[in-house]
Amino acid sequence: MTIAISAPDRPALWPLLAMASVFAGLVLVDAALEWEPPFDALALLLVLALWCAAAMAAASLAVQAGRQGQPRRAASLALLPLAFLVTVAQPKLVMGGAQTLGDRLHFMIEYQEYLALIRAMPDTGEPKLLTVDWGGFLTASTSLVYDESDEMALPPERRSTAWRARAQQTILSCAYGYWVRTTLGGHFYAVGVGC
């Protein structure tokens, strides 16, 4: 006669570590937007594929732990696939946070260079407007914009004619428009551009 000894019902910690690692990976991919395409997109796909694989493994182990009468372990394992499903259903919750942190990290790393570019611009008596391409994928790209007047954040009808003339010489004149992804402070913006 054999006696079955059940394993202790301890929560699994690796799903939490996996979620933190995936989020850090998403932040780093976004922070490295100056990579040449398609490496940035491939890195993002790799992070998402690894997350999907880990979520499927955790879901399988959660079902197994539930069948073995380990509710705490099952619940802790279910966190990873649940987080993956929430991200698929509402991508802005996780991806938006990672994108904002990535924009801020990328900006902080290159901040002194951006200040040097602004100082090197001629003083024309008008507010300075500088765009720096951060890269992108297919037809969407990201740029850093320094807008001394901060008019780019205003609704189009409130922007001055002078600002429109300055912007006409930049990527902000893209026919598909732009949107402010992250306000970085000090007249700096991370901007998504449809071109």
C-alpha positions as CSV (number, residue, x, y, z in Angstrom):
1,M,0.0,0.0,0.0
2,T,1.4,3.4,-1.0
3,I,0.5,6.6,0.6
4,A,0.2,9.7,-1.6
5,I,1.9,12.7,-0.2
6,S,0.6,15.9,-1.7
7,A,2.9,18.8,-2.5
8,P,2.5,21.9,-0.3
9,D,0.2,24.5,-1.7
10,R,2.7,27.3,-2.2
11,P,2.2,30.2,-4.6
12,A,4.5,30.2,-7.6
13,L,6.7,33.3,-7.9
14,W,7.9,32.8,-11.4
15,P,4.8,34.2,-13.1
16,L,5.3,37.5,-11.2
17,L,9.0,37.5,-12.3
18,A,7.9,36.8,-15.9
19,M,5.4,39.7,-15.9
20,A,8.1,42.1,-14.6
21,S,10.6,40.8,-17.2
22,V,8.1,41.2,-20.0
23,F,7.2,44.7,-18.9
24,A,10.9,45.6,-18.7
25,G,11.5,44.1,-22.1
26,L,8.6,46.2,-23.6
27,V,10.1,49.3,-22.0
28,L,13.6,48.5,-23.4
29,V,12.3,47.8,-26.9
30,D,10.5,51.2,-26.8
31,A,13.5,53.0,-25.4
32,A,15.6,51.6,-28.3
33,L,13.5,53.1,-31.0
34,E,16.6,54.3,-32.9
35,W,17.2,50.8,-34.0
36,E,17.0,50.3,-37.7
37,P,13.8,48.7,-38.8
38,P,12.9,45.8,-38.7
39,F,14.9,45.0,-35.6
40,D,12.7,47.1,-33.3
41,A,9.6,45.3,-34.5
42,L,11.3,41.9,-34.4
43,A,12.4,42.6,-30.8
44,L,8.8,43.5,-29.9
45,L,7.4,40.4,-31.5
46,L,10.0,38.3,-29.7
47,V,9.0,39.7,-26.3
48,L,5.3,39.2,-27.1
49,A,5.9,35.6,-28.3
50,L,7.9,34.7,-25.2
51,W,5.1,36.2,-23.1
52,C,2.5,34.2,-24.9
53,A,4.5,31.0,-24.5
54,A,5.0,31.6,-20.8
55,A,1.3,32.4,-20.4
56,M,0.3,29.1,-22.0
57,A,2.7,27.2,-19.8
58,A,1.4,28.9,-16.7
59,A,-2.2,28.2,-17.7
60,S,-1.4,24.5,-18.1
61,L,0.3,24.4,-14.8
62,A,-2.5,26.3,-13.1
63,V,-5.1,23.7,-14.4
64,Q,-2.8,20.9,-13.1
65,A,-2.4,22.6,-9.7
66,G,-6.1,23.0,-9.5
67,R,-6.7,19.3,-10.1
68,Q,-4.1,18.5,-7.5
69,G,-6.0,20.5,-4.8
70,Q,-3.5,23.4,-4.7
71,P,-5.7,26.5,-5.0
72,R,-3.0,29.1,-4.0
73,R,-0.5,27.7,-6.5
74,A,-3.2,27.6,-9.2
75,A,-4.3,31.2,-8.6
76,S,-0.6,32.4,-8.6
77,L,0.0,30.6,-11.9
78,A,-3.2,32.0,-13.4
79,L,-1.9,35.6,-13.0
80,L,0.4,35.4,-16.0
81,P,-2.2,34.2,-18.6
82,L,-4.7,36.6,-17.1
83,A,-2.3,39.6,-17.5
84,F,-1.7,38.4,-21.1
85,L,-5.4,38.3,-21.9
86,V,-6.0,41.8,-20.4
87,T,-3.1,43.1,-22.5
88,V,-4.6,41.6,-25.6
89,A,-8.1,43.0,-24.8
90,Q,-6.9,46.4,-23.6
91,P,-3.3,46.9,-25.0
92,K,-3.1,50.5,-23.9
93,L,-3.1,49.4,-20.2
94,V,0.3,47.7,-20.4
95,M,1.7,48.8,-23.8
96,G,0.9,52.4,-23.1
97,G,2.7,52.4,-19.7
98,A,5.7,50.6,-21.3
99,Q,5.7,53.1,-24.1
100,T,5.6,56.1,-21.8
101,L,8.5,54.7,-19.6
102,G,10.4,53.8,-22.8
103,D,10.0,57.3,-24.2
104,R,11.2,58.8,-20.9
105,L,14.2,56.5,-20.7
106,H,15.2,57.2,-24.3
107,F,14.8,60.9,-23.7
108,M,16.9,60.9,-20.5
109,I,19.7,59.0,-22.2
110,E,20.1,61.5,-25.0
111,Y,18.9,64.7,-23.1
112,Q,22.3,66.6,-23.3
113,E,22.5,65.9,-27.0
114,Y,19.1,67.4,-27.6
115,L,19.9,70.5,-25.6
116,A,23.1,70.9,-27.7
117,L,21.0,70.7,-30.9
118,I,18.6,73.4,-29.6
119,R,21.5,75.7,-28.6
120,A,23.0,75.2,-32.0
121,M,19.8,76.5,-33.8
122,P,19.9,80.0,-35.0
123,D,18.1,82.6,-32.9
124,T,15.5,84.0,-35.3
125,G,13.4,85.8,-32.7
126,E,10.7,83.2,-33.0
127,P,10.1,80.2,-30.7
128,K,12.4,77.3,-31.7
129,L,10.9,74.1,-33.2
130,L,13.1,71.0,-33.6
131,T,12.2,67.5,-34.5
132,V,14.4,64.4,-34.1
133,D,13.4,61.2,-35.7
134,W,13.4,58.3,-33.2
135,G,12.5,55.7,-35.8
136,G,9.4,53.6,-36.3
137,F,7.8,50.7,-38.2
138,L,6.2,50.7,-41.6
139,T,4.3,54.0,-42.0
140,A,4.2,55.0,-38.3
141,S,7.2,56.6,-36.6
142,T,8.1,58.4,-33.4
143,S,9.8,61.7,-33.2
144,L,11.1,63.9,-30.4
145,V,9.8,67.4,-30.8
146,Y,11.0,70.5,-29.0
147,D,8.4,73.2,-29.4
148,E,9.3,76.3,-27.4
149,S,5.8,77.7,-28.0
150,D,4.1,74.5,-27.0
151,E,1.6,75.1,-29.7
152,M,1.8,71.6,-31.0
153,A,-0.1,70.4,-28.0
154,L,-3.0,72.8,-28.8
155,P,-6.0,71.9,-30.9
156,P,-5.3,72.7,-34.6
157,E,-7.6,75.7,-34.7
158,R,-5.6,77.4,-31.9
159,R,-2.2,77.1,-33.5
160,S,-0.8,80.4,-34.9
161,T,0.0,81.0,-38.6
162,A,3.7,81.4,-37.6
163,W,3.7,78.0,-35.9
164,R,2.1,76.4,-38.9
165,A,4.8,77.9,-41.1
166,R,7.6,76.5,-38.9
167,A,5.9,73.1,-38.7
168,Q,5.5,72.9,-42.5
169,Q,9.3,72.4,-42.7
170,T,9.1,69.3,-40.3
171,I,7.6,65.9,-40.0
172,L,4.7,67.6,-38.2
173,S,3.3,68.5,-41.6
174,C,2.6,64.8,-42.4
175,A,-0.7,64.5,-44.2
176,Y,-1.7,61.7,-41.8
177,G,-1.1,63.9,-38.8
178,Y,0.6,63.3,-35.4
179,W,-0.4,62.7,-31.8
180,V,1.5,63.5,-28.6
181,R,2.5,60.1,-27.1
182,T,4.3,61.5,-24.0
183,T,4.7,65.0,-22.7
184,L,8.4,65.0,-21.4
185,G,8.5,68.5,-19.9
186,G,10.6,71.5,-20.8
187,H,8.8,71.9,-24.2
188,F,9.8,68.3,-25.2
189,Y,7.2,65.8,-26.6
190,A,7.5,62.3,-27.8
191,V,5.2,62.3,-30.9
192,G,3.7,59.6,-33.0
193,V,3.6,60.5,-36.7
194,G,1.5,58.7,-39.3
195,C,4.2,59.0,-42.0
